[in-house]
Amino acid sequence: MADNGGKKFERTLVAAGFGGQGLMVLGQLIAYTGNAEGRNVSWLPSYGPEMRGGTANCSVVISDEKVGSPVVSDADAVVVMTQPSLTKFKNDVKKGGVLIYNSDLVKLEGENVRSDIRTIAVPANTIANETGSDKVANIVMLGTLVAATDMVSDSMCIEMIKEKLGTKKPQFLPMNLKAYEAGKALVK
């Protein structure tokens, strides 16, 4: 673990959308990566009563110290894949944090998004389809998240994608890695 000058490292994430969009996998990959980097992590899923197609979100905490609570209400980053998720979680981004949204399904107009946060529009479904399948939209968002924050390292996250996704369905690993790189490329 890198020494950060005695300052406590703690990063928080909320990822939200509908069940089936892969947000739990996105959160798990961030948590696995943080753990592989030697940090303490928590991953807390929350599902609507409908499961697939219903609401789904997860919270992730990554810290040098023990995680006191897995509940996140003041997140460094919020990733939203649907309009209802934007409405529900846009105010959970802490000042100076980042809101990453799927611009194929989410519009910011009329949402009164704050000026004290960074917003990044990601045409995740478009990019995913160009990559080979709309099922990798979550991995596009993951790439953007990793590139836009210091939550976890890029190289370790790539290793986690290879380990966690590549061993189960190796035929989809090249597509997942391509989607991840495409998401990273959106961050300036």
C-alpha positions as a LaTeX table, in Angstrom:
\begin{tabular}{lrrr}
\hline
Residue & $x$ (\AA) & $y$ (\AA) & $z$ (\AA) \\
\hline
Met1 & 0.00 & 0.00 & 0.00 \\
Ala2 & 1.34 & 3.40 & $-0.97$ \\
Asp3 & 2.15 & 5.95 & 1.70 \\
Asn4 & $-0.01$ & 9.01 & 1.21 \\
Gly5 & 1.76 & 11.30 & 3.64 \\
Gly6 & $-0.13$ & 10.19 & 6.73 \\
Lys7 & $-3.51$ & 11.19 & 5.29 \\
Lys8 & $-6.30$ & 8.68 & 5.57 \\
Phe9 & $-7.36$ & 7.26 & 2.20 \\
Glu10 & $-11.07$ & 6.72 & 1.91 \\
Arg11 & $-13.15$ & 6.74 & $-1.26$ \\
Thr12 & $-16.85$ & 6.10 & $-1.62$ \\
Leu13 & $-19.04$ & 5.11 & $-4.55$ \\
Val14 & $-22.73$ & 4.73 & $-5.26$ \\
Ala15 & $-23.69$ & 2.94 & $-8.49$ \\
Ala16 & $-27.38$ & 2.89 & $-9.41$ \\
Gly17 & $-29.76$ & 1.84 & $-12.15$ \\
Phe18 & $-32.09$ & $-1.01$ & $-13.01$ \\
Gly19 & $-31.46$ & $-4.65$ & $-12.18$ \\
Gly20 & $-29.71$ & $-6.39$ & $-15.05$ \\
Gln21 & $-27.54$ & $-3.39$ & $-16.02$ \\
Gly22 & $-24.47$ & $-4.82$ & $-14.29$ \\
Leu23 & $-24.11$ & $-2.22$ & $-11.56$ \\
Met24 & $-23.50$ & $-4.83$ & $-8.88$ \\
Val25 & $-20.65$ & $-6.21$ & $-11.00$ \\
Leu26 & $-19.25$ & $-2.69$ & $-11.41$ \\
Gly27 & $-19.31$ & $-2.20$ & $-7.64$ \\
Gln28 & $-17.83$ & $-5.62$ & $-6.98$ \\
Leu29 & $-14.97$ & $-4.99$ & $-9.41$ \\
Ile30 & $-14.16$ & $-1.72$ & $-7.62$ \\
Ala31 & $-14.32$ & $-3.50$ & $-4.23$ \\
Tyr32 & $-12.18$ & $-6.44$ & $-5.42$ \\
Thr33 & $-9.64$ & $-4.00$ & $-6.84$ \\
Gly34 & $-9.47$ & $-1.98$ & $-3.62$ \\
Asn35 & $-9.01$ & $-5.20$ & $-1.66$ \\
Ala36 & $-6.27$ & $-6.41$ & $-4.03$ \\
Glu37 & $-4.51$ & $-3.09$ & $-3.39$ \\
Gly38 & $-4.42$ & $-3.91$ & 0.32 \\
Arg39 & $-7.24$ & $-1.67$ & 1.45 \\
Asn40 & $-10.31$ & $-2.41$ & 3.53 \\
Val41 & $-13.51$ & $-2.47$ & 1.52 \\
Ser42 & $-17.24$ & $-2.85$ & 1.88 \\
Trp43 & $-19.78$ & $-3.54$ & $-0.83$ \\
Leu44 & $-23.44$ & $-3.12$ & 0.03 \\
Pro45 & $-26.07$ & $-4.10$ & $-2.55$ \\
Ser46 & $-29.65$ & $-2.86$ & $-2.51$ \\
Tyr47 & $-32.37$ & $-4.23$ & $-4.74$ \\
Gly48 & $-35.90$ & $-3.10$ & $-5.40$ \\
Pro49 & $-38.57$ & $-5.74$ & $-4.89$ \\
Glu50 & $-38.74$ & $-6.46$ & $-8.64$ \\
Met51 & $-35.13$ & $-7.71$ & $-9.08$ \\
Arg52 & $-34.37$ & $-7.74$ & $-12.83$ \\
Gly53 & $-35.71$ & $-4.52$ & $-14.32$ \\
Gly54 & $-36.39$ & $-3.06$ & $-10.88$ \\
Thr55 & $-34.18$ & $-0.59$ & $-9.09$ \\
Ala56 & $-30.73$ & $-1.71$ & $-8.03$ \\
Asn57 & $-27.83$ & 0.10 & $-6.46$ \\
Cys58 & $-24.74$ & $-0.60$ & $-4.45$ \\
Ser59 & $-22.43$ & 1.34 & $-2.20$ \\
Val60 & $-18.69$ & 0.77 & $-2.01$ \\
Val61 & $-16.26$ & 2.10 & 0.58 \\
Ile62 & $-12.49$ & 1.71 & 0.14 \\
Ser63 & $-10.29$ & 2.78 & 3.02 \\
Asp64 & $-6.87$ & 2.42 & 4.61 \\
Glu65 & $-8.68$ & 2.00 & 7.92 \\
Lys66 & $-11.48$ & $-0.30$ & 8.99 \\
Val67 & $-14.76$ & 0.58 & 7.31 \\
Gly68 & $-17.09$ & 1.82 & 10.02 \\
Ser69 & $-20.27$ & 1.70 & 7.95 \\
Pro70 & $-21.04$ & 0.40 & 4.48 \\
Val71 & $-23.74$ & 3.06 & 4.04 \\
Val72 & $-22.70$ & 5.90 & 1.72 \\
Ser73 & $-24.56$ & 9.20 & 1.76 \\
Asp74 & $-21.72$ & 11.55 & 0.76 \\
Ala75 & $-20.04$ & 9.81 & $-2.18$ \\
Asp76 & $-16.83$ & 10.71 & $-3.99$ \\
Ala77 & $-18.42$ & 9.26 & $-7.12$ \\
Val78 & $-21.95$ & 8.41 & $-8.19$ \\
Val79 & $-22.56$ & 6.33 & $-11.33$ \\
Val80 & $-26.12$ & 6.35 & $-12.66$ \\
Met81 & $-27.55$ & 4.35 & $-15.54$ \\
Thr82 & $-31.19$ & 5.52 & $-15.41$ \\
Gln83 & $-33.18$ & 8.75 & $-14.98$ \\
Pro84 & $-34.83$ & 7.64 & $-11.71$ \\
Ser85 & $-31.36$ & 6.83 & $-10.33$ \\
Leu86 & $-30.11$ & 10.30 & $-11.25$ \\
Thr87 & $-33.08$ & 11.89 & $-9.50$ \\
Lys88 & $-32.55$ & 9.75 & $-6.39$ \\
Phe89 & $-28.74$ & 9.92 & $-6.06$ \\
Lys90 & $-27.55$ & 13.18 & $-7.68$ \\
Asn91 & $-27.45$ & 14.93 & $-4.31$ \\
Asp92 & $-25.36$ & 12.14 & $-2.75$ \\
Val93 & $-22.21$ & 13.36 & $-4.56$ \\
Lys94 & $-19.95$ & 15.22 & $-2.16$ \\
Lys95 & $-18.67$ & 18.68 & $-3.06$ \\
Gly96 & $-15.83$ & 18.24 & $-5.54$ \\
Gly97 & $-16.98$ & 14.72 & $-6.40$ \\
Val98 & $-18.00$ & 13.29 & $-9.75$ \\
Leu99 & $-21.35$ & 12.27 & $-11.23$ \\
Ile100 & $-20.97$ & 9.83 & $-14.13$ \\
Tyr101 & $-24.16$ & 9.21 & $-16.06$ \\
Asn102 & $-25.24$ & 7.08 & $-19.00$ \\
Ser103 & $-26.17$ & 9.81 & $-21.48$ \\
Asp104 & $-27.99$ & 7.29 & $-23.68$ \\
Leu105 & $-30.64$ & 6.85 & $-20.97$ \\
Val106 & $-30.19$ & 9.87 & $-18.67$ \\
Lys107 & $-30.72$ & 13.57 & $-19.38$ \\
Leu108 & $-29.45$ & 16.28 & $-17.04$ \\
Glu109 & $-31.79$ & 19.01 & $-18.34$ \\
Gly110 & $-34.25$ & 20.04 & $-15.69$ \\
Glu111 & $-32.50$ & 18.04 & $-12.98$ \\
Asn112 & $-30.87$ & 21.02 & $-11.20$ \\
Val113 & $-27.49$ & 19.33 & $-11.02$ \\
Arg114 & $-25.11$ & 21.18 & $-8.76$ \\
Ser115 & $-22.22$ & 23.29 & $-10.03$ \\
Asp116 & $-19.85$ & 22.13 & $-7.26$ \\
Ile117 & $-19.44$ & 18.64 & $-8.78$ \\
Arg118 & $-17.96$ & 17.32 & $-12.00$ \\
Thr119 & $-20.36$ & 15.63 & $-14.41$ \\
Ile120 & $-19.29$ & 13.20 & $-17.11$ \\
Ala121 & $-21.70$ & 12.10 & $-19.83$ \\
Val122 & $-21.01$ & 8.57 & $-21.07$ \\
Pro123 & $-22.95$ & 7.16 & $-24.05$ \\
Ala124 & $-22.50$ & 3.75 & $-22.45$ \\
Asn125 & $-25.08$ & 1.82 & $-24.48$ \\
Thr126 & $-23.81$ & 3.24 & $-27.78$ \\
Ile127 & $-20.20$ & 2.40 & $-26.95$ \\
Ala128 & $-21.16$ & $-1.03$ & $-25.62$ \\
Asn129 & $-23.06$ & $-1.86$ & $-28.81$ \\
Glu130 & $-20.11$ & $-0.67$ & $-30.92$ \\
Thr131 & $-17.90$ & $-2.93$ & $-28.79$ \\
Gly132 & $-20.08$ & $-5.96$ & $-29.44$ \\
Ser133 & $-22.87$ & $-6.14$ & $-26.83$ \\
Asp134 & $-25.04$ & $-3.79$ & $-24.81$ \\
Lys135 & $-24.26$ & $-6.05$ & $-21.82$ \\
Val136 & $-20.85$ & $-4.33$ & $-21.37$ \\
Ala137 & $-22.29$ & $-0.83$ & $-20.77$ \\
Asn138 & $-21.39$ & $-1.28$ & $-17.09$ \\
Ile139 & $-17.75$ & $-1.95$ & $-18.02$ \\
Val140 & $-17.72$ & 1.23 & $-20.15$ \\
Met141 & $-18.90$ & 3.10 & $-17.04$ \\
Leu142 & $-16.25$ & 1.32 & $-14.94$ \\
Gly143 & $-13.51$ & 2.54 & $-17.28$ \\
Thr144 & $-14.78$ & 6.11 & $-17.00$ \\
Leu145 & $-15.00$ & 5.86 & $-13.21$ \\
Val146 & $-11.43$ & 4.55 & $-12.84$ \\
Ala147 & $-10.03$ & 7.19 & $-15.20$ \\
Ala148 & $-11.95$ & 10.05 & $-13.53$ \\
Thr149 & $-11.08$ & 9.20 & $-9.91$ \\
Asp150 & $-8.24$ & 7.90 & $-7.76$ \\
Met151 & $-10.54$ & 5.28 & $-6.25$ \\
Val152 & $-8.45$ & 2.35 & $-7.55$ \\
Ser153 & $-5.53$ & 1.95 & $-9.92$ \\
Asp154 & $-6.12$ & 1.31 & $-13.60$ \\
Ser155 & $-3.63$ & $-1.55$ & $-13.84$ \\
Met156 & $-5.08$ & $-3.42$ & $-10.86$ \\
Cys157 & $-8.63$ & $-2.93$ & $-12.13$ \\
Ile158 & $-7.64$ & $-4.48$ & $-15.46$ \\
Glu159 & $-6.21$ & $-7.46$ & $-13.55$ \\
Met160 & $-9.51$ & $-7.81$ & $-11.65$ \\
Ile161 & $-11.49$ & $-7.74$ & $-14.91$ \\
Lys162 & $-9.25$ & $-10.50$ & $-16.24$ \\
Glu163 & $-9.56$ & $-12.54$ & $-13.03$ \\
Lys164 & $-13.24$ & $-12.06$ & $-12.23$ \\
Leu165 & $-14.75$ & $-11.83$ & $-15.71$ \\
Gly166 & $-12.15$ & $-13.57$ & $-17.85$ \\
Thr167 & $-12.14$ & $-16.87$ & $-15.97$ \\
Lys168 & $-15.93$ & $-17.33$ & $-16.08$ \\
Lys169 & $-16.46$ & $-16.45$ & $-19.74$ \\
Pro170 & $-13.06$ & $-16.05$ & $-21.41$ \\
Gln171 & $-14.65$ & $-15.56$ & $-24.83$ \\
Phe172 & $-16.02$ & $-12.18$ & $-23.63$ \\
Leu173 & $-12.79$ & $-10.91$ & $-22.05$ \\
Pro174 & $-11.53$ & $-9.03$ & $-25.16$ \\
Met175 & $-14.91$ & $-7.27$ & $-25.47$ \\
Asn176 & $-14.88$ & $-6.35$ & $-21.75$ \\
Leu177 & $-11.35$ & $-4.96$ & $-21.98$ \\
Lys178 & $-12.24$ & $-2.99$ & $-25.12$ \\
Ala179 & $-15.32$ & $-1.55$ & $-23.37$ \\
Tyr180 & $-13.21$ & $-0.61$ & $-20.33$ \\
Glu181 & $-10.64$ & 1.19 & $-22.51$ \\
Ala182 & $-13.42$ & 3.02 & $-24.41$ \\
Gly183 & $-14.84$ & 4.27 & $-21.11$ \\
Lys184 & $-11.41$ & 5.48 & $-19.97$ \\
Ala185 & $-10.91$ & 7.34 & $-23.27$ \\
Leu186 & $-13.89$ & 9.61 & $-22.50$ \\
Val187 & $-12.14$ & 11.23 & $-19.54$ \\
Lys188 & $-10.10$ & 14.31 & $-20.32$ \\
\hline
\end{tabular}
